[in-house]
Amino acid sequence: MSSKNIRKVIIVGGGTAGWMAAAALSKLLGKNLDISLIESDQIGTVGVGEATIPLLSAFHQLLGIKEPDFMRATQATFKLGIQFENWGALGDKYIHGFGIIGQDCWACSFHHFWAKSRQQGNKATLVDYSLHKHAAKADKFKLDLEHGLAYAYHLDATRYAKFLRQFSEQHGVKRIEGKIVDVATDADSGTIESVTLESGQAISGDLYIDCSGFRALLIEGALKTGYEDWTHWLPCDRACAVQTKSVGPPIPYTRSIAHEAGWQWRIPLQHRVGNGLVYCSEYLSDEDAKQTLLDNIEGDMITEPRLIRFRTGRRVKQWNKNCVSLGLASGFLEPLESTSIHLVQSGIIRLMQLFPTSGINPVEVDEYNTQSRLEFEYVRDFIILHYHVTERDDSPFWNYCRTMNIPESLSRRLDLFRSNGRIFRENFELFFDGSWSQVMTGQRFMPDGYHPIVDLMSADELRNFLNNIAAENVKTVSTYPSHQEFIDSYCKAASPD
Ligand SMILES: Cc1cc2nc3c(=O)[nH]c(=O)nc-3n(C[C@H](O)[C@H](O)[C@H](O)COP(=O)(O)OP(=O)(O)OC[C@H]3O[C@@H](n4cnc5c(N)ncnc54)[C@H](O)[C@@H]3O)c2cc1C
C-alpha cells in the first residue's frame, strides 16, 4: 500500500473518456483535488462513438447537466433502441428497444407469457409488444416516464468533448496542450513519476488516469500491463467511418445492418448522420469495406472515409499501480450495442467509489479490477450473442461466427434460455433480461418451454392480456409528437457552423 495522499490527478487524453473523467472528478471531488488534463491537438481524438445507452442521463443528472443544454450543444437526438437488420437471417429485422416489454410478474418476465402464446399459434414477435418499438417505427417521441419509455442519445462526439471541457474548466480543471513524449517510472516501485511533453515540460501527479485512446500511453506503454485478446470471439478488427448530410428528419433509433463480413451503423444526429462499417480484415479488404460502406449510405459525404483499426479485448488490469485506464486505453468492445461510453461512465463511478484519497490500497485496486473485468465480460458475451446466434451461412465470416466456440458463461446462458426461457442477471451485469430476450428471439433463438406460472392463465386470459398490451402501446404512441417535433420544441440546436 502507498500511504501517499492523493491530491494531484493527471488525466492523459482529451477525448470522450478524458473529459468525462475530468467533468465528474472536478464536479464531485474537485474541492479536494488538483486536476490537470493533457491532450495533444496534433494527435486528436478517435472522433467516433456517437450512440449511447440510457444510463448516460444518470451521469448528467449527477453532474447537474441539463438535458436540453447538453442536447443543443452536441446536436443530439433521442434513441429508443437499435434496429438490427440481416442478423438472424438475411432479410430479418428487429428492434432491441430500451426498457421493459409488456408486464413482468413476480416469478418471471413477460417473454414467458409470449412464449406460451407463440406455442398456441400467436404470430407476433416478442418485440411487437414493446412500446419502444412502436414509438421508434412511428418516428415518435416524448419524455414519458409514466409508461416507462427509456431512451438514450445519439450525439456528436467532438462536440460532446468540447461541451464537457467547458464544464470541467468551469469546475477548475487545468487543460494542458502538448504531446507526451516520455513517461518516467520509479525504478523500485514501478509507479509513474511524471510525463514529459515535447516542449520539455515535465508534469507529475499522485494518480494518473490514462485516457490516451488506443495508444494506452501509460497503462501499456509505460506499465506494460498486458491485454487479453478476444478476437477469436469477436473477429471484427477494423472500421471505416464517414459522415453524411441528412436526407430527412432523424429517426429515433440506431440502425445496425449486417453485411457479408461485418455490419454497418447509421446514427442520425440533428445536423448530420454518422455512418461506419465494422468488419473483419481476414474476410474483407479495406478497399472492399470502403466500397460496401459507400454503396450503402444516403446523403452526400461531409468527411472522407476514415479507417480505424482495433483489437477487441481488455487491459488485464484496468487499474495498475498509480494509473487507472478509461475508455479505449482500458480495452475495446466493438460498438454493436453502443457500450463504450457507458463503460467509461461506470469506470469513473467505480473510481469515485474507491477513490484512494489516503493512499493506494491493493485490496481496493483488486476490487476495482474485479468489478471492471466482470462488467466487460458480460458485455462481451452479449455482443458475441449477436454474431453467434444466427442462421446466416452465406459467407465465410458468418460461417465462422455461427460455428465458433463461445465462452462457457454464454453457453450456459443459451442453454438456460433454450430449455424454459430462463434468464438471470448477475452482479455488475449491464444488460437486463429484456435485452437478452429481445436479441435472442429477434435472432430466431426460441425457448422450448416457459415458466409454469403462465399456466395459471387460461388461453383466453392470456390472449386478452397480450392484446391489451399491444392496444395500450398503440394508444400511448398515438399521443406522442414526431421525434423531430419534440426535438424542435425541447432541444433544437443552432445550425452547425
Ligand atoms: C469504430 C468505433 C465506433 C464506436 N462507436 C461507439 C458508439 O457508438 N458508442 C459508444 O459508446 N462508443 C463507441 N466507440 C467507442 C468510443 O469512441 C470511445 O469509447 C470514446 O470515444 C472514448 O475514446 P477515448 O477518449 O478513450 O480515446 P480518444 O478519443 O482516442 O482520445 C484520446 C486522447 O488522448 C490524447 N493523446 C493520445 N496520445 C497522446 C500523447 N502522446 N500526448 C498527449 N495526448 C495524447 C489524444 O490527443 C486524445 O485527446 C466507438 C469506437 C470505435 C473505434
The ligand as a MOL file (V3000), in Angstrom:
LIG
                    3D

  0  0  0     0  0            999 V3000
M  V30 BEGIN CTAB
M  V30 COUNTS 53 58 0 0 0
M  V30 BEGIN ATOM
M  V30 1 C -15.3810 2.4600 -34.8680 0
M  V30 2 C -15.8000 2.8470 -33.4940 0
M  V30 3 C -17.1320 3.1700 -33.2390 0
M  V30 4 C -17.5320 3.4990 -31.9390 0
M  V30 5 N -18.8490 3.7510 -31.6800 0
M  V30 6 C -19.2540 3.9310 -30.4030 0
M  V30 7 C -20.6040 4.1490 -30.0890 0
M  V30 8 O -21.4640 4.2230 -30.9440 0
M  V30 9 N -20.9410 4.3010 -28.7920 0
M  V30 10 C -20.0120 4.2550 -27.7900 0
M  V30 11 O -20.3760 4.3420 -26.6090 0
M  V30 12 N -18.7100 4.1250 -28.0780 0
M  V30 13 C -18.3140 3.9540 -29.3390 0
M  V30 14 N -16.9880 3.8060 -29.6160 0
M  V30 15 C -16.0120 3.9780 -28.5580 0
M  V30 16 C -15.8050 5.4680 -28.3060 0
M  V30 17 O -15.3960 6.0920 -29.4900 0
M  V30 18 C -14.7600 5.6580 -27.2300 0
M  V30 19 O -15.0560 4.8650 -26.1270 0
M  V30 20 C -14.7410 7.0790 -26.7790 0
M  V30 21 O -14.6460 7.9440 -27.8560 0
M  V30 22 C -13.6030 7.3100 -25.8370 0
M  V30 23 O -12.4050 7.4210 -26.5480 0
M  V30 24 P -11.1320 7.8610 -25.7320 0
M  V30 25 O -11.4090 9.1650 -25.0910 0
M  V30 26 O -10.7520 6.7230 -24.8800 0
M  V30 27 O -9.9950 7.9870 -26.8540 0
M  V30 28 P -9.7130 9.1230 -27.9590 0
M  V30 29 O -10.9200 9.7870 -28.4490 0
M  V30 30 O -8.8370 8.4530 -28.9820 0
M  V30 31 O -8.8570 10.2130 -27.1970 0
M  V30 32 C -7.5010 10.0100 -26.8950 0
M  V30 33 C -6.9050 11.2910 -26.3780 0
M  V30 34 O -5.5690 11.0360 -25.9650 0
M  V30 35 C -4.7310 12.0360 -26.4780 0
M  V30 36 N -3.3800 11.5260 -26.6420 0
M  V30 37 C -3.0050 10.3460 -27.1830 0
M  V30 38 N -1.6680 10.2560 -27.1970 0
M  V30 39 C -1.1910 11.3860 -26.6390 0
M  V30 40 C 0.1090 11.8970 -26.3800 0
M  V30 41 N 1.2100 11.2320 -26.7330 0
M  V30 42 N 0.2150 13.1020 -25.7950 0
M  V30 43 C -0.8820 13.8180 -25.4350 0
M  V30 44 N -2.1410 13.3850 -25.6660 0
M  V30 45 C -2.2820 12.1880 -26.2690 0
M  V30 46 C -5.3820 12.4460 -27.7930 0
M  V30 47 O -4.9590 13.7430 -28.1860 0
M  V30 48 C -6.8460 12.4070 -27.3940 0
M  V30 49 O -7.1910 13.6400 -26.7840 0
M  V30 50 C -16.5700 3.5190 -30.9050 0
M  V30 51 C -15.2380 3.2550 -31.1820 0
M  V30 52 C -14.8450 2.9160 -32.4590 0
M  V30 53 C -13.3980 2.6260 -32.7310 0
M  V30 END ATOM
M  V30 BEGIN BOND
M  V30 1 1 1 2
M  V30 2 1 2 3
M  V30 3 2 2 52
M  V30 4 2 3 4
M  V30 5 1 4 5
M  V30 6 1 4 50
M  V30 7 2 5 6
M  V30 8 1 6 7
M  V30 9 1 6 13
M  V30 10 2 7 8
M  V30 11 1 7 9
M  V30 12 1 9 10
M  V30 13 2 10 11
M  V30 14 1 10 12
M  V30 15 2 12 13
M  V30 16 1 13 14
M  V30 17 1 14 15
M  V30 18 1 14 50
M  V30 19 1 15 16
M  V30 20 1 16 17
M  V30 21 1 16 18
M  V30 22 1 18 19
M  V30 23 1 18 20
M  V30 24 1 20 21
M  V30 25 1 20 22
M  V30 26 1 22 23
M  V30 27 1 23 24
M  V30 28 2 24 25
M  V30 29 1 24 26
M  V30 30 1 24 27
M  V30 31 1 27 28
M  V30 32 2 28 29
M  V30 33 1 28 30
M  V30 34 1 28 31
M  V30 35 1 31 32
M  V30 36 1 32 33
M  V30 37 1 33 34
M  V30 38 1 33 48
M  V30 39 1 34 35
M  V30 40 1 35 36
M  V30 41 1 35 46
M  V30 42 1 36 37
M  V30 43 1 36 45
M  V30 44 2 37 38
M  V30 45 1 38 39
M  V30 46 1 39 40
M  V30 47 2 39 45
M  V30 48 1 40 41
M  V30 49 2 40 42
M  V30 50 1 42 43
M  V30 51 2 43 44
M  V30 52 1 44 45
M  V30 53 1 46 47
M  V30 54 1 46 48
M  V30 55 1 48 49
M  V30 56 2 50 51
M  V30 57 1 51 52
M  V30 58 1 52 53
M  V30 END BOND
M  V30 END CTAB
M  END
